[in-house]
Amino acid sequence: MKDYSTPEIPNSETDTKGQEAYRTIKDWIRSVPETLEEIKKNGNEEDLQNYQRQINMVLEKLENIVKDMEENKKV
């Protein structure tokens, strides 16, 4: 299994933007459990369902990105 905890040092503008996106996603993922708890305490069922849908959309997009990256490696 790959170690995603330490991203490579970027060597181009594209890599820099990719690393920035990676950090943003990582920060968002780390905030999910706390946000879920806050919604459960202070929100309603609709808020919770909307946030869970958002989580699923992000996960699907990440899976698509990984798939695209793997396909581009083969080329």
VEXDREN-2710 file (C-alpha; in Angstrom, 1 decimal):
% VEXDREN-2710
k/r/px/py/pz
1/MET/0.0/0.0/0.0
2/LYS/1.3/3.5/-0.9
3/ASP/2.2/5.9/1.8
4/TYR/0.2/9.1/1.1
5/SER/1.2/10.8/4.4
6/THR/4.3/12.5/2.9
7/PRO/3.7/13.9/-0.5
8/GLU/6.6/14.4/-2.9
9/ILE/8.2/17.9/-3.2
10/PRO/6.6/19.6/-6.2
11/ASN/8.9/20.4/-9.1
12/SER/6.5/22.4/-11.3
13/GLU/3.5/24.7/-11.0
14/THR/1.1/21.8/-11.7
15/ASP/2.7/19.8/-9.0
16/THR/2.5/22.8/-6.6
17/LYS/-1.2/23.1/-7.3
18/GLY/-1.7/19.4/-6.9
19/GLN/0.1/19.5/-3.5
20/GLU/-2.1/22.4/-2.5
21/ALA/-5.2/20.5/-3.5
22/TYR/-3.9/17.5/-1.6
23/ARG/-3.4/19.5/1.6
24/THR/-6.9/21.0/1.3
25/ILE/-8.5/17.6/0.9
26/LYS/-6.5/16.2/3.8
27/ASP/-7.6/19.1/6.1
28/TRP/-11.2/18.7/5.0
29/ILE/-11.1/14.9/5.7
30/ARG/-9.6/15.5/9.1
31/SER/-12.5/17.8/9.9
32/VAL/-15.3/15.4/8.9
33/PRO/-15.7/13.5/12.3
34/GLU/-15.9/16.8/14.3
35/THR/-18.3/18.3/11.7
36/LEU/-20.6/15.2/11.8
37/GLU/-20.8/15.4/15.6
38/GLU/-21.6/19.1/15.4
39/ILE/-24.4/18.5/12.9
40/LYS/-25.8/15.7/15.0
41/LYS/-25.9/18.0/18.1
42/ASN/-27.0/21.2/16.5
43/GLY/-28.4/20.4/13.1
44/ASN/-31.4/18.4/11.8
45/GLU/-31.7/15.2/9.8
46/GLU/-31.7/17.0/6.5
47/ASP/-28.4/18.8/7.4
48/LEU/-26.9/15.4/8.3
49/GLN/-28.0/13.8/5.1
50/ASN/-26.7/16.7/3.0
51/TYR/-23.3/16.5/4.6
52/GLN/-23.2/12.7/4.2
53/ARG/-24.0/13.2/0.5
54/GLN/-21.2/15.7/0.2
55/ILE/-18.8/13.2/1.8
56/ASN/-19.8/10.6/-0.7
57/MET/-19.4/12.9/-3.6
58/VAL/-15.8/13.8/-2.5
59/LEU/-14.9/10.1/-2.0
60/GLU/-16.3/9.3/-5.5
61/LYS/-14.3/12.2/-7.0
62/LEU/-11.1/11.0/-5.2
63/GLU/-11.6/7.5/-6.6
64/ASN/-12.0/8.9/-10.1
65/ILE/-8.8/11.0/-9.7
66/VAL/-6.9/7.9/-8.5
67/LYS/-8.2/5.9/-11.5
68/ASP/-7.3/8.6/-13.9
69/MET/-3.8/8.9/-12.4
70/GLU/-3.3/5.1/-12.7
71/GLU/-4.5/5.2/-16.4
72/ASN/-2.2/8.1/-17.2
73/LYS/0.8/6.1/-15.7
74/LYS/0.1/3.3/-18.2
75/VAL/0.3/5.7/-21.2
END
